[in-house]
Every structure is written in structure tokens, then in C-alpha cells.
Amino acid sequence: MSRSAHPAGPRHADVLPEGHPSAPPADLNHLDRKVWASTVTRTPDGVVSVGGIEVTRLAEEFGTPAYLIDEVDFRERARAWRTAFGEDADVFYAGKAFLSRAVVRWLHEEGLNLDVCSGGELTTALSAGMPADRIAFHGNNKSVDEIETAIRAGVGRIVLDSFQEIVRVAHIAQSLGKRQRVQIRITVGVEAHTHEFIATAHEDQKFGVPLAGGQAAEAVRRALQLDGLELIGIHSHIGSQIFDMSGFEVAAHRVVGLLKDIRDEHGVELPEIDLGGGLGIAYTSADDPREPHEIAKALHEIVSRECEAAKLRTPRISVEPGRAIVGPTAFTLYEVGTIKPLENLRTYVSVDGGMSDNIRTALYDAEYSVALVSRTSEAAPMLVRVVGKHCESGDIVVKDAFLPADLAPGDLIAVPATGAYCRSMASNYNHALRPPVVAVREGEARVIVRRETEEDLLRLDVG
């Protein structure tokens, strides 16, 4: 059964409409501010620049494909989230979206906390100087070694994901002479309007303890009884790439209901509530994301209203934007290799990357924009499918978009809004070399994650 496309994946619909835009944009040279980082612009000669540096120069210096991240834009977005939620709330950047030691330092300097979900992410955070008490450790199957490392480091919170983990974390904390601050992740039965694989609060999935059937209440009871744990709150995450706040309203209502039950049964008012992340960004001009101050106002009002109705003190709110901060700050720069017109269908434009540097189109049916960035063109628009160089028919970067009909091999094109999950989910499929991440700021560019080499591949192959 086919499904219609959503920026994060197919919506829950039954019929796939025409799989390409109905009409080309009025100006193929225009850069929509919604989908490009703040310092991206076209120079008078038509070349796109970021941070004051033309992409042609960046391609020459760093090669293609490459992820180019606008450091100024990243910092501005991080600061906007921190300012919007104020001193009475906590903003945890979701490191799974994209993490490097440079990004950790930016977050630290801008006053954000960090959410990690693996030992590797935790090591990266600590190695870059993020204070451990500003780190939250997530994950549905943390290993004993990961838990021990986190507790020894002094992470600010561990998010418990199962009954087994409640006991496991408590035992390790006690054996280390510690009392670990924890939250319990619950699934509240809210299905966000997103792809099945990134909707995370309905009951039939791997994350959290279900609210239904009294399981969440039992998890709370057990956590409160264990000396190695200090239960500080409840965690809920309903999905990703969400534009509609109604799901958060339902989730908050159910979480606050649980907080009320905890108070009534145990005489404890938990001081924190984490509503997760998942707020959407603009991948195409059709997307209309909310600003951080709008999101903060809405979430504060929702939680305050629910707590007032339940006669509870309003807990401290935490949120976990990842994509919403890093997603729009970067774009992927490619060189066109071959162009293959298919009569009465579309033109296939092959680039020097593909699903190894952006798996989201193949995995989620995600939609992206694309632009010619090494020059301008007054040629007529042609319907294209931007594909990669891998031996896979599903190796699609941009499913359907318009580029100028005079596009030629050697031109540079760019796909915006690739800061989140592209480098994080990149692979070595076909032994491809993962691209570098290049940070650009005020006329200067530096590599923050270097390009892989063939020596890197062979170093791991001990056969």
C-alpha cells in the first residue's frame, strides 16, 4: 500500500498522489529563507555563499560531497531556544541529531544542556568539556558498562526505559556508593502524525513504560523504593518532525494525571516533567514550523493549565530540540556527475554522494529541496530526481524537484536542511567514504569532522 509523503516520512494515508510537484517555483535562483541557514545568500555573480565564503571555493578546498554547517546560525538557534524557555526550564540538545566535539563546545558556550543516548555520545560530550551534571543519558537498552560510566561521571539524569533498567541502574549506583537522579520514560498513547518509525508514544513500540494498564504507576512505585535512585520526574516523547501542538497537549494531560496519582498514592510531587523534542523544521517551502518562543509559550501554558486543574505545583519543564536547532543550519554540497533524461517522466541527476550521506529519503520517504549553487540560470525548469552513486535503486537524495534545464556535469548543487540525522546516520555502503563536516563562520571555514579516507576503511579490516 502506498502512502503520501511527509517531510519526515509518509503520513498515515492510503493513496499516494502524484509523486512530484505540481508546478515549478517562480524563480529557480531564489533561496527560501525557511529552508536555508541564516548566512546563506547569492553573491552578485550568482554563486551561493555561506558565512561569507562561496561554495565554489569550499568545494575546491574541502571537496564534495561535504556537509557545510553555519556556525552563526547554529548558535543563534541554540540561543533562541535557551532564551524562549528561560531560567525556569531546561533545554537539552538531542545529540542524536548531530554530535561532534565542536558542537558540544558551542552548546556549552550557549548555555544548553545535552541529551545523549549511547556510550559513544557520552564519551564525545565529556571529552569536549560538557559538565556531566548537564548531561541526560537516554536509551532503551543501556549496557552495564554505559550505565556505570554515566554514574561514575556524574551525569545529571538517567532516563529509565524499562522495569529491568530501574533495577539495573539502582544496583550499579548503590555499588558505586551513589544515588542517581532519574526520570522514567512513559509512553502516553499519543500517536504523532509522522512516519511509523519515528512516532514514539503509541503503545506498540520499543520505547518507555506504557501508561496503560498501570505499568507506569508500578514503575514509579519501584523506583521510589530503591535507595540507589532519586526519582525527579517523568519523561514523555511523542515523535519527530511535528508541527501540531495538539499531541503535546494530550501527552501533558496524561503525564500530569500520572503526577497527580503519584502524589495521591505516595505523597510525593515530582519536580520535573520532560516533554521531549520532535518539533519540525522546514525541509521544503510548504513546511511551516513554529518559532521557539511560540513553542515555549504553548508548552508552558499547557502544563500550567493541566497542573492547575489537578491542584499540583507546576513542575520544571524540560525539552529536547535536536533537529530544530541543527537541522536548518547545514546543507550538503554535491557535484553533478551524470544527467539522464527520461522522456515524459523526469531527468535523473546523479551526484557524487547518495544514501550513504543521507539515508532519510530512502528510510522515511523524506522530502528535501535542492538548488543549483555554483551559478544562476535563466533556463526553463526541468523536473528532476537527484540520485546517488550507489548500487541501489532506492538511492535517492531528492525524490522530485525542479532544477534548470541547462544543468551540466560539474555544476554544484546543494540540498538544504541536512544538519540533522544525515551525518549521524551516514554509512559506508559500497565502501563510500563519509563526507566531512565543515563549519563556516565570518569568512573562515574549518573541518570539525574530517572526511574519511580509504586508510580509515582498511584500518578496521583486520582480515
N, C-alpha and C positions, 0 to 999 in steps of 0.2 A: 504494500500500500504506500503510495506516495504522500508526502506531506509538504505543506507550504513552508517557505524558508523564513527563518527568524535570524536576526543578527548573531544569536548565539547558537542557533540550530533550528530545526523545524518546529513550528508551532504544532499544537495538537489539533490539526485539521486533517481532513480526509482527502482533499483534492489539491494537487499541485497546479497552480496557474501557470501561464506562460513563464518559462524559466529565464526570461531576460527582460530588461527594462522596456517599457512601452514606447519611450521616446528618449532621444539623446538629450543631454543638457544643452542649454542655450550657448554656452561658451566652454569649450573643452580646455581652455587655458586657465579657467577660473579655479582657484583653490578655496574650497569651502572651509571657513574658519572653524566649523563644528568638528571637522574630522582631521585637521592638521594642527600640529603644535604651534604655540603662540609666535615663535620667531620665524616660522616658515613663510617665505614670500618669494615672488619672482623678481629678479633683478631687471633693469631696463633692457638687457639683451635677451631676456626670456628664460634664463636658466634659474631654476629654483635654488634657493639658498636656505640654510638653517643655521641659526646662531651667527649669521653674518658670513658664512662660507658657502660657496657654490658647490652643488652636488658633483659637478664635473671634477672639481679639484679633490673632493673627498673620495670619489671613485678612483681617481688616479693614485691617491696616496694610500688608501686602505683596501682597494679592490671591491669587487661585488661578487655575490650579494653581501650586504652589510646592514646591520641594524644601526640606525642613527638616532640617538636619543638627545632631546633638547633639555639640557640640564636646567636652564632657567624655567622652562615650562614645568618640569617635574617639581622643582622647589615651590613654584607658585601654587601648584595644585595641592601639594602637601600642606603648605601654609594655609590655604583656603579651608581645608578640612579641619585643621587644628583650630583656626580662628572661629569657624562656624560652630563647633561643638563646645568651645570654651573650656574653662578650668574645671567645670563640674562634670566633665565627661572625658572618656579616654578614646583616642583614635589609634588603633593598631593597624599598621600597614600589613596587608596579607602578602607575605613574602613569596608564596607560591606563584604569584603573577609574574614577577621577575625579581631575582635577588642577585646582588653582587656586593662585594665589599665597598665599592664606591657608593652604591645605593644605600647601604647601611649607614655610611657616614652622612649622606645627605639627610636621611631620616632623623638621625641623632641630632644633627645641627638644627633641623626644623622643628624639633620637639615632639616627634611622633614616636609611638611605641611600635613593636614589631611582633607579628604573629608568624610562627614557624610551624612546619608540620613534618619535619624529618630531622634526623641527626645531622645530615649534611647542611641543611638550612641553619640549624642551631650553631654548628661549628663556624659557618660563614659569618653569622651575626656576631658571635663572641670574638672571632678573630679580627673583626673590623671595629671593635670597641663599643658595641651596643651594650649598655649596662644590663646585666642579667635580669634585674628586677623590672625592667621594661619589656621583657620578652614573655609572650604567651606560647605554650607548646601544645599544638593540636595533633590530631591524627587518630585514625580508628584502630590502629594496631601497633602501638609504640612498643619497641623491643625493650627488654630489661636493661640493656646497655644504654639505650637512648634515655630511658627514664632516669637511670642512675646519673648519667651525665648532666641531665637537666637539673636534677635536685642538687647535685654537688655544686653546680654553677650558681644556683640560687635564682632560678627563673621565677618571675613574678606570679605566674599561674600555670597550672597544667589543666587542660580541658579533658575531663574524663569522658570516655565514649562508650563504656560498657560496664557490666557488673564485674567482669574479670579485672578490668583495669582499675576499678575502685580498690579492690583488694591488693592488686599488684603495686600500685603507687603508694598505698598506705604502708605496705610491708617494707618496700625499699626505703621510704622516708624514715620509718622507725629504725631500720637497721643502720641508717646513717645519722641517727640522733636528730632528725629534722622533723618539722611539722610543715607540710607543703600546702600552700594555698591552691585551691582547686575550684573549678566550676564543673557542672555536669551539663553535657550537651544533650538536649532533648529534641525529639522530632515531634512537631506540633500538629502534623496532619494537614499542613498547608502546601498545596502543590502550586509552585510558581509557574507562570506562563513562560516556559522556557523549554529547552531540549531535555528529554528524559534523563540524560546522563549528567546534567548539571542542575536538576531540580532536586533539592536535598532535604526537604522537610516532610514529604509524604512518608507513610509508614514503610512501604516496600522498598527499602534501600539500606545501604550498609552503615550509614552514619547515625550515631546517637542512640539514646534510650527512648522508646516510644512513650508519649504521654498517655496513650490509650491503655486501658486495662490495668491502670495503677502501677505500671512499671517504673515510670519516672519518680513517683512518690516513694516507691520501695528503694530506688537508687539513692534518693536523698536520705532516707532513714538509715541506710547502711553507711553512707559517707559521714553522717553526723555522729555515728557511734565509734568511729575509728580514730584513735589518738594521733595517727600519723597525718591526718588530713584536717585542714581548716577550710570548710566549705564557705566560699564567699559569694557564690551566685549561680545563676542559671544561664546557659548559653543556648541560643537558637539561631539557625541559619537556614533560610528558606530557598536559596537557589542563587543563580547568577544571571547577569545581564537583564535586570528587572527595571522597568520604568514605572510601574504602577505601585503606589504605596499601600493599596488595599491589603495585599498579602501580609505586609508588616503589621497592619492594624489587627488582623485576625491573630497573627502569631503573638503579638504583645498581649492581647486579651487572654490568650490561653496560658502564656507564661505567667502573667500576673495572677491568674486564677490559681496556678500551682504555688506561687509565693504565698498567697492567702492561705491555702491548705497547709503549707509548711508552718506558717505562724500559728494557725489554729491547733495543729496537732503537736508541734514541737516547741512552741513558744519562742520561735526564732524568726526574726525578719532579716532575710539575706540582703546584704547591702548593695549587690551589683546585679545587673542584667546586661547580657551581651546579645545584641540583635544581629550579629554577623555582618556580612557585606553583601555583595551581589548587585549593587546599583549599576545600571547600564551606562554605556558610553555611545557616542555616535561613530558607527562604522561607515555609514552612508549618510547622505543628505536627508534621507527620510527619517532618521532617528532623532529623537528629541529628548535628550537626557536632562535630568534636574540638576540644578546647581547645589553645591554642598550646603549653603545656608538654607535653601528650601528643604533639603533632606533633614538637616538638623532640627529645624523648626517643627517639621511634621512629626519626627520621631519623638521629640520632647513632648509635644502636645499629646500624642497617642499614649505614651507611657504615663504621663501625669494624669490624664483623664481616667485611664484604667485603674491606677493606684488610688485615686480619689474615690472612685466608685467602690473599691474594695477596702477602703479605710486603711491603706498601707502608706508608710512613708515612701516617697519616690526614690527608688534606688539609683545609684550611679550608673549611667548608660555607657556601654562600650560599643564601638562599631569597628568594622574591619574592611575598609576600602583597599583594594589592591588594583584591580583593573581600572577603577575610577580615577586613580592617581597616575599610574604608569602607562595605561593603555594609549591615551591620546598623545603622549609625549614623544613617541618614536614612530619612525616609518622604516620600511625595508626598501633598500635601493637595489635594483636589478639592472642587468644589461640584457637587451633583447638579442636573442640568438637567431631564431628562425621564425618566419611568418608563413602560415599555411592557410590560405583562403579556402573555405568550403562553400560552394555555390548554393545560394538560397538558405544558408544556415548561419554561419558566423565565421570569423577568422581566428585561427589558433595562433597565439603569440607565445612562443617558448622563451623562457628566461633561464638564467644560469643558477637558479635555486629551485625551490619547489616545496613539496610536502615535508622535506627534511628540515626546512626552516619555518614552515607554517603548516602545521597539521590540522588546524582548526576547520578549514574548508572541507577537507575530506572527512574529518571526525564528526563535526557538528553541522555540516552544511552551512557554515558561517558565510556571511556576505561581507565583502570589502569593496572599497573604492580603489581606483588606480588612476594615475596621471602620467603623461609624458613630462619629464622634468629637466631634460638636457637642452630643450629649446621649446619655443612656441610653434604653433602650426595653425594655418588657416584652412587646412584641408577639411573635407567633409568627414563627419564622424562615421566610424565603422564599428559594428558590433563585434566584440572580441571575447575570447576566453583565454585568460592568462594561465598558462600551464608551466609545469616544471620540467626537469630533465630526467626524471626517474622512470624506471621501467614499471609503470603502474598507470592504468587508465584513469584512476581516481586522483592522479597527481595534479590537482587544480589549485591555483592560488586565488584567482578571482573568477567566479563562475561566469558572470556575464556583466560586461561594462562596455563603455564606448571609448575608443582612442582614435586619433586622427588617421585618415586613410593613407597618409604618406609615411606612416611609421616604418622604420627600416632597421635591419640588423645593426647593432652598435649603439642605437638610441638607449638612453637611460629612462626607465620608468620606475615609479615608486608607489608602494602600497601603504597608505597611512593607517594609524591606529593599530600598530603591531607591537606596541610596548608590552602588552600583557599576554602571557602564555605562549608566545611564539618562540623566543629563545628558551624559555623554561621547558617547553615540550619538544624542542628540536632533537633530531636524531641523526644517526649515521647511516640511514638507509642507503643502500647501494654504495656504502663506504663514502658517503658525502662528508665533506668537512664542514662542521658547523661554523656559521659566519661570526665575525667579530661584532662586539657592541662598542660603538664609538660615541662618546659623549662630546657634545659640541656646546660651547658657551663663549659668547662675546668674541668671536673671531678666532677662537682656539679650539682644536679638536684633539682628543686623546683616546686611546684604546682603554676601555675598562674591563673588557673581556676579550682576549685575543682570539684571532682566527685559529681554528685547529689546523694542524699540519698532518701530512702523511706519516711523519715520525710519531705523532701522538697516537695514531691508529695502530701502528706497528708496535709501539711500546707496550700496549695492553695485550697484544697477541703473542703469547709465550709458547705457542705450539712449535 
